[in-house]
C-alpha cells in the first residue's frame, strides 16, 4: 500500500522535528520546506496527499501561498497552522478552501487526528458504517419478521431507507449487497401483509388503518391550514421516501420539519388512480360513478389527470369548506418561473396547490432514452438526479423566497416507483392496460401465484370498463410483459423504474410539514 505523502512548510521547521519524527514513525512520508516559494516548486514536482502550511512566514504569507497552491493543484487538502486566532485570518483561510485550521502550539496527536480525518476519512467512514450496519442487521431482520401493522412497516421502511443512505458513504460494495438482500426480503414480507390487509382498510368501519390517498387532504393537509398563515401544498409526482430525504437535506437551515409522516397509496400506485383520489377525496370507482365527466378510463387516449382542479373543488364543496385557494401544475422550468412571479398573490390564499411533474418525467425518460438510463442506472444515481433537479429548479427558488414569510409547507407525492428486475408473462387483448406494474382487462391470462389479483374490482374501489374486467398487480420487483416478443421487452424494461404495483417504494409515501426557520 502506498504511503501517504505530506509536505510540511514552516519557516521554523527545525522546532517541529519531534512532530516530523512522530509522523514518520506512524508510517507517513514527510517532506519539509521553509518558505512559500519553495512550497510551490515542490507542489509542481510531487503528488502530495496533504500539506501543512504555516500562516505567518517571511516572503509569501501562508494565505498567499495557499492561493497559489490552489492554482497549481486545487485537489490537495491544506491544513493552515498559525499563532493567531484573529477572525480576519480565519475567514481568509476558510475563504481559500482550507481543509482544517490549527492554532500553535500544536501537539502531535492534533496533527495525527487532522491527517486521519482528511486522508483516511473515507476508509474510516466505511469501517464505522459497516460496523454499525452489521450491528443493526439482526435487529432489522427481527423488525421485518415481527411486523404486523402498517405502523410496523412504516418503521421498517424508515430504517431501510436510512441505511441505504448511510451505506452510500461506504466503499464496501458487500454491505450494499447485503442491504439489498434484506430490502428484498422485507418487500416480499410487505407484499404478503398488504395483500392480506388492503381491502379491509377500504371498509369504512375499519378503525385501524393508515392514511390512504383519498384521506390525505382531510388527515394531513386541511388540519395544517391556519388563519393568517398561507399553506403551500407541494405534490411532486412519483417521489419516493428516499428521494424526499435527499431533498430535505437541501432545505436544512431554511426550514424546520414540524412533522414527517408516511401515508399509503391506493392501488394501482399510478397517477390516474392515486392522484385523482387525493384531489377528490374519493376512491376511483366513486369518482367514475359520481363524476363520470371527470374520470378517464385506462384504455382512453385522453390525459388521465386533466381534472385535478375540478376534483379538488368538488372535495371542498362536499366537505363544506370555503377556503381561498389556487392550483398550479408545473411541467417545465418556464411554467415554474411564471408561478414564482405570482407569489404575492398566493400569499393572500389559505391554500396553494402546486403539482410538479419532473420526477415522473425523469422516470419515463429513463425508460425511453439511453442517456438518461445511463445517468440514473441505480437508486443512488436516481436520488442524485432528483437532488440536482431540485437545487436548480424554480421550486427551490420559490421555497427560498417563501422562507421569508410566515407560511407553512406540506410536501407529498401521489405514488413512488421501483427498479424492476423480474419479468412475468401475461396474455391480454388489445384493450388491456399497458402499465408494466398492473393490468386491467377482461381476457387476462397469467399465473395467479405470481400476482395479486382483484377479480371483483368494485370491492377495492376500482372502476371497470366491462362486467368481467379484473386487475392484477406485480409484486416486489416483478414487471408484467406480454408473451408476444417476450424476451425483447423483458430485456428492454429490466432495471427501469416503474410504478403501479405493490412494493414499499411505491406505496409508503412521504407527507411532511415544514415551516421557515
C-alpha positions in Angstrom: 0.0 0.0 0.0 1.4 3.4 -1.0 2.4 5.7 1.9 0.6 8.9 2.4 2.9 11.7 1.4 2.8 15.0 3.3 4.5 18.4 2.8 5.1 20.5 5.9 6.0 24.2 5.3 7.1 26.4 8.2 10.0 28.9 8.5 10.7 27.4 11.9 10.5 23.8 10.8 13.6 22.8 12.9 11.5 23.3 16.0 8.9 20.9 14.7 11.4 18.0 14.2 9.8 15.9 17.1 6.5 16.1 15.3 8.1 15.1 12.0 9.8 12.0 13.6 6.5 11.1 15.3 4.6 11.1 12.0 7.4 9.1 10.2 7.2 6.5 12.9 3.5 6.3 12.2 4.3 5.4 8.6 3.8 8.7 6.8 6.3 10.1 4.3 7.1 13.7 5.3 8.8 16.3 3.2 9.8 19.6 4.8 10.0 23.1 3.5 10.9 26.6 4.8 9.1 29.1 2.5 6.1 29.6 0.3 8.2 29.9 -2.8 9.9 26.5 -2.3 6.5 25.0 -1.4 5.2 26.0 -4.9 8.1 24.4 -6.6 7.7 21.1 -4.6 3.9 21.0 -5.3 4.7 21.2 -9.0 7.1 18.3 -8.8 5.4 15.9 -6.3 2.0 14.2 -5.8 1.3 15.2 -2.2 -1.7 13.9 -0.4 -1.7 16.7 2.2 0.1 20.0 3.1 0.6 21.6 6.5 1.2 25.3 5.9 2.4 27.9 8.4 0.3 31.1 8.1 3.0 33.6 9.3 6.1 33.3 7.1 8.5 35.9 5.6 8.2 36.4 1.9 5.0 34.8 0.7 2.5 34.5 3.6 0.6 31.3 4.2 -2.6 32.8 2.7 -0.8 33.9 -0.4 0.9 30.6 -0.7 -2.4 28.8 -0.3 -4.0 30.8 -3.1 -1.1 29.8 -5.4 -1.2 26.2 -4.4 -4.8 26.0 -5.4 -3.9 27.4 -8.8 -1.4 24.5 -9.3 -3.3 21.7 -7.6 -6.8 22.5 -6.4 -7.4 19.0 -5.1 -4.6 18.9 -2.4 -6.0 19.3 1.1 -4.3 22.1 3.1 -4.2 22.5 6.8 -3.3 26.0 7.9 -1.3 26.4 11.1 -1.0 29.9 12.8 -0.1 31.6 16.1 -3.1 33.9 15.7 -6.8 33.5 16.4 -7.8 36.7 14.7 -11.1 36.4 12.9 -9.8 38.0 9.7 -7.1 35.4 9.3 -9.5 32.6 9.9 -12.0 34.0 7.4 -9.3 34.4 4.8 -8.1 30.9 5.2 -11.6 29.4 5.2 -12.5 31.5 2.1 -9.5 29.9 0.4 -10.9 26.5 1.0 -8.6 25.0 3.6 -9.3 21.6 4.9 -8.5 22.3 8.6 -7.2 25.1 10.8 -4.9 24.6 13.8 -3.5 27.1 16.4 0.1 26.9 17.6 1.5 25.3 19.6 0.2 22.1 18.0 0.5 18.7 19.6 1.5 15.5 17.8 -1.9 13.9 18.4 -3.7 17.0 16.9 -1.6 16.6 13.7 -2.3 12.9 13.6 -6.0 13.4 14.0 -6.1 16.0 11.2 -4.2 13.6 8.9 -6.6 10.8 9.6 -9.7 12.9 9.3 -8.6 14.3 5.9 -6.7 11.4 4.2 -8.4 8.4 5.8 -11.9 9.8 6.2 -13.5 7.6 3.5 -11.9 4.4 4.9 -12.8 5.3 8.5 -16.4 6.1 7.5 -16.6 2.8 5.6 -15.4 0.9 8.6 -17.7 2.7 11.0 -20.7 2.5 8.8 -20.1 -1.2 8.1 -19.7 -2.0 11.8 -22.9 -0.1 12.6 -25.0 -1.8 9.9 -23.6 -5.2 11.0 -24.8 -4.5 14.5 -28.2 -3.4 13.1 -28.7 -6.2 10.7 -30.2 -8.7 13.1 -32.4 -6.0 14.6 -33.8 -5.1 11.2 -34.4 -8.7 10.4 -36.4 -9.1 13.6 -38.4 -5.9 12.7 -39.3 -7.5 9.4 -40.3 -10.9 10.7 -42.4 -9.4 13.5 -44.1 -6.6 11.5 -47.8 -7.0 12.0 -49.3 -3.5 11.4 -49.0 -0.6 9.0 -47.0 1.4 11.6 -44.6 -1.5 11.9 -44.0 -1.4 8.2 -43.6 2.3 8.3 -40.7 1.9 10.8 -39.1 -1.0 8.8 -39.1 1.2 5.7 -37.7 4.2 7.5 -34.9 2.0 8.8 -34.0 0.5 5.5 -34.1 4.0 3.8 -31.8 5.3 6.5 -29.2 2.6 5.9 -29.4 2.9 2.2 -28.4 6.5 2.6 -25.7 5.7 5.2 -24.1 2.9 3.1 -23.7 5.3 0.2 -20.8 6.7 2.2 -19.1 3.3 2.3 -16.7 2.0 -0.3 -17.5 -1.6 0.7 -19.9 -3.0 -2.0 -20.5 -6.1 0.1 -22.6 -4.2 2.6 -24.7 -2.7 -0.1 -25.5 -6.1 -1.5 -26.4 -7.4 2.0 -28.8 -4.4 2.5 -30.4 -5.0 -0.9 -31.0 -8.6 0.0 -32.6 -7.6 3.3 -34.7 -5.0 1.5 -35.9 -7.7 -1.0 -36.8 -9.9 1.9 -38.7 -7.0 3.5 -40.6 -6.3 0.3 -41.7 -9.9 0.0 -43.0 -9.9 3.5 -44.6 -6.5 2.9 -46.4 -7.8 -0.1 -47.9 -10.6 2.0 -49.0 -8.2 4.6 -50.6 -5.7 2.2 -52.4 -8.2 0.1 -54.0 -9.6 3.2 -54.9 -6.2 4.7 -55.6 -3.9 1.8 -59.3 -4.5 1.2 -60.2 -4.3 4.9 -58.7 -0.8 5.0 -61.4 0.3 2.5 -64.2 -0.7 4.8 -65.4 2.5 6.5 -66.0 0.5 9.7 -62.3 -0.4 10.0 -60.6 1.9 12.5 -57.0 0.6 12.5 -55.8 1.6 9.0 -53.2 4.0 7.6 -53.9 7.3 5.9 -54.7 6.4 2.3 -54.7 8.6 -0.8 -58.4 9.7 -0.6 -58.0 10.9 3.0 -54.7 12.7 2.6 -56.2 16.2 2.5 -58.6 15.6 5.4 -56.0 14.0 7.6 -52.8 15.7 6.7 -53.4 19.0 4.8 -56.6 20.7 5.9 -55.6 20.4 9.6 -52.5 22.4 8.8 -54.3 25.4 7.5 -54.2 28.3 9.9 -55.6 31.8 9.7 -53.0 34.3 8.6 -50.5 31.6 7.6 -50.9 30.5 3.9 -50.3 26.9 3.3 -48.5 25.7 0.2 -49.2 22.0 -0.7 -46.4 20.8 -2.9 -47.0 17.5 -4.6 -44.0 16.1 -6.6 -45.3 13.3 -8.8 -43.6 9.9 -8.3 -41.4 10.9 -5.4 -40.1 8.1 -3.2 -39.4 8.5 0.5 -35.6 8.2 -0.1 -35.8 11.0 -2.7 -37.7 13.2 -0.2 -34.9 12.6 2.3 -32.4 13.8 -0.4 -34.4 17.0 -0.9 -34.8 17.5 2.8 -31.0 17.9 3.3 -31.1 20.8 0.9 -33.8 22.6 3.0 -31.9 22.2 6.3 -31.2 25.6 7.8 -34.0 27.2 5.7 -37.0 25.2 7.0 -37.6 23.0 10.1 -39.6 19.9 9.9 -42.8 20.1 12.0 -44.0 16.6 11.2 -42.6 13.9 8.9 -45.0 11.0 8.3 -45.7 8.2 5.8 -49.0 7.5 4.2 -50.1 4.7 2.0 -51.0 5.0 -1.7 -54.1 3.2 -3.0 -53.8 0.5 -5.8 -52.9 0.9 -8.5 -49.9 3.1 -7.5 -50.3 5.1 -10.7 -51.1 8.8 -11.2 -54.5 8.2 -12.8 -55.8 6.5 -9.7 -53.8 7.7 -6.7 -53.6 11.4 -7.6 -57.3 11.7 -8.6 -58.1 10.0 -5.3 -56.1 12.6 -3.4 -57.7 15.6 -5.0 -61.3 14.3 -5.0 -61.1 12.6 -1.6 -62.8 9.6 -3.2 -61.8 6.1 -4.4 -61.6 5.8 -8.2 -64.9 3.9 -8.6 -66.7 6.7 -6.7 -65.2 9.3 -9.0 -66.3 7.3 -12.1 -69.8 6.9 -10.7 -70.4 10.4 -9.2 -68.3 12.5 -11.6 -68.1 10.4 -14.8 -67.2 13.5 -16.8 -64.0 13.8 -14.7 -62.9 10.2 -14.9 -60.9 8.9 -17.9 -60.7 5.1 -18.4 -57.4 3.3 -18.7 -57.9 2.5 -22.4 -58.9 6.1 -23.4 -56.3 8.2 -25.1 -57.3 11.4 -23.2 -55.0 12.7 -20.4 -55.8 10.9 -17.1 -55.1 13.9 -14.8 -56.6 16.9 -16.5 -59.3 17.5 -13.9 -57.5 17.7 -10.6 -58.6 21.3 -10.1 -62.2 20.3 -10.7 -61.9 17.3 -8.4 -60.5 19.4 -5.6 -63.2 22.0 -6.0 -65.7 19.1 -5.6 -64.0 17.9 -2.5 -64.2 21.4 -0.9 -67.9 21.7 -1.8 -68.7 18.2 -0.5 -66.9 19.0 2.9 -68.4 22.4 3.1 -65.0 24.2 3.2 -64.8 27.7 2.0 -61.0 28.3 1.6 -59.5 30.8 -0.8 -57.2 28.7 -2.9 -55.1 28.3 -6.1 -54.0 25.3 -8.2 -50.9 25.2 -10.5 -49.5 22.3 -12.4 -45.8 22.7 -13.4 -44.2 20.6 -16.1 -41.4 22.9 -17.2 -39.0 25.5 -15.7 -40.7 28.2 -17.7 -44.1 27.3 -16.0 -42.3 27.2 -12.6 -40.9 30.7 -13.1 -44.3 32.0 -14.0 -45.8 30.6 -10.8 -43.0 32.2 -8.8 -44.0 35.6 -10.3 -47.4 35.2 -8.5 -46.0 34.7 -5.0 -47.6 37.9 -3.7 -51.0 36.8 -4.9 -50.6 33.3 -3.5 -49.7 34.7 -0.1 -53.3 36.0 0.1 -54.7 32.5 -0.2 -55.5 30.0 2.5 -54.0 27.1 0.5 -52.0 27.0 -2.7 -51.6 23.6 -4.5 -48.5 23.1 -6.7 -48.0 19.9 -8.7 -44.5 19.3 -10.1 -44.2 16.6 -12.6 -40.4 16.5 -13.1 -39.6 13.3 -11.2 -42.2 11.3 -13.1 -40.9 12.7 -16.3 -37.4 11.6 -15.3 -38.7 8.1 -14.6 -40.3 7.8 -18.0 -37.3 9.4 -19.8 -35.0 6.9 -18.1 -37.1 4.1 -19.7 -37.1 5.7 -23.2 -33.7 7.4 -23.6 -30.4 5.6 -23.3 -28.5 8.6 -22.0 -30.9 9.2 -19.1 -30.9 5.4 -18.4 -27.1 5.6 -18.1 -27.2 8.7 -15.8 -29.7 7.0 -13.4 -28.6 3.5 -13.5 -29.5 2.7 -9.9 -31.3 4.1 -6.9 -28.3 6.2 -5.7 -28.0 7.9 -9.1 -31.7 8.3 -9.3 -31.6 10.2 -6.0 -28.7 12.3 -7.2 -30.6 13.4 -10.3 -33.6 14.3 -8.2 -31.4 16.4 -5.9 -29.7 18.1 -8.9 -33.1 19.0 -10.4 -34.4 20.3 -7.1 -31.5 22.6 -6.2 -31.6 24.2 -9.7 -35.3 24.3 -10.0 -37.8 27.1 -9.8 -39.3 25.1 -6.9 -36.2 25.7 -4.8 -36.3 29.4 -5.7 -39.9 29.5 -4.6 -39.1 27.8 -1.3 -36.2 30.2 -0.7 -38.4 33.2 -1.2 -41.3 31.8 0.9 -38.9 31.2 3.8 -39.0 35.0 4.5 -42.8 34.8 5.1 -45.0 33.2 7.8 -46.0 30.2 5.7 -46.5 26.5 6.2 -45.3 24.0 3.6 -46.6 20.4 3.1 -44.6 18.2 0.8 -46.0 14.9 -0.5 -46.5 12.8 -3.6 -49.1 10.5 -5.2 -47.0 7.3 -5.6 -43.5 6.0 -5.7 -41.5 3.8 -8.0 -39.3 0.7 -8.0 -36.5 -0.6 -10.2 -37.9 -3.7 -11.8 -35.9 -6.9 -12.2 -38.1 -10.0 -12.9 -40.3 -10.3 -16.0 -43.7 -12.1 -15.6 -45.6 -13.4 -18.6 -49.1 -12.1 -19.1 -51.5 -12.6 -22.0 -54.2 -9.9 -22.7 -56.3 -8.4 -25.6 -55.6 -5.1 -27.2 -57.8 -3.2 -24.7 -55.7 -4.4 -21.7 -53.9 -1.5 -19.9 -50.3 -1.1 -20.9 -48.8 -0.4 -17.5 -45.9 -2.8 -16.6 -46.8 -3.0 -12.9 -50.6 -3.6 -13.2 -53.0 -4.8 -15.8 -56.7 -4.2 -16.1 -58.8 -6.1 -18.7 -61.3 -8.9 -19.2 -59.2 -11.6 -21.0 -56.1 -11.8 -18.9 -54.1 -15.0 -18.7 -51.4 -15.3 -16.0 -50.1 -17.4 -13.2 -52.2 -16.3 -10.2 -49.4 -17.2 -7.8 -47.2 -14.6 -9.3 -49.5 -11.6 -9.0 -52.1 -10.0 -6.7 -55.4 -10.3 -8.4 -58.7 -8.4 -7.8 -61.4 -10.4 -9.5 -64.0 -8.0 -8.1 -62.5 -4.5 -8.6 -65.6 -2.8 -7.1 -64.7 -4.3 -3.7 -61.4 -2.4 -3.9 -62.9 0.9 -5.0 -61.8 0.5 -8.6 -63.8 1.1 -11.8 -64.0 -1.4 -14.6 -64.8 -1.0 -18.3 -66.5 -4.4 -18.6 -68.5 -6.7 -16.4 -65.7 -9.3 -16.4 -62.8 -6.9 -16.1 -60.3 -7.5 -13.3 -57.0 -6.1 -12.1 -53.7 -7.8 -11.5 -50.7 -6.2 -9.7 -47.0 -7.0 -10.0 -45.2 -7.8 -6.7 -41.9 -6.5 -5.3 -39.5 -6.1 -8.3 -41.6 -8.0 -10.9 -43.0 -6.5 -14.1 -45.7 -7.7 -16.4 -44.7 -8.4 -20.0 -46.9 -9.7 -22.8 -46.0 -13.2 -24.2 -45.5 -11.8 -27.7 -41.8 -10.9 -28.2 -41.3 -11.5 -24.5 -37.5 -11.7 -24.5 -37.1 -8.3 -26.3 -39.4 -6.4 -23.9 -38.2 -8.2 -20.8 -34.7 -7.0 -21.7 -35.8 -3.5 -22.7 -37.6 -2.8 -19.4 -35.3 -4.6 -17.0 -33.7 -2.2 -14.5 -36.1 0.6 -15.3 -38.1 2.5 -12.7 -41.8 1.6 -12.9 -44.9 2.1 -10.8 -48.4 0.8 -10.4 -47.7 -2.3 -8.4 -47.1 -3.4 -4.8 -43.8 -2.6 -3.0 -42.8 -0.4 -0.1 -41.2 2.0 -2.5 -44.4 2.6 -4.5 -46.9 2.6 -1.6 -45.2 4.1 1.5 -45.0 7.8 0.7 -43.8 10.9 2.5 -46.1 13.6 3.8 -44.1 16.3 5.5 -45.0 19.6 7.2 -42.4 22.4 7.4 -42.1 26.0 8.5 -39.3 28.5 7.9 -36.6 28.6 10.5 
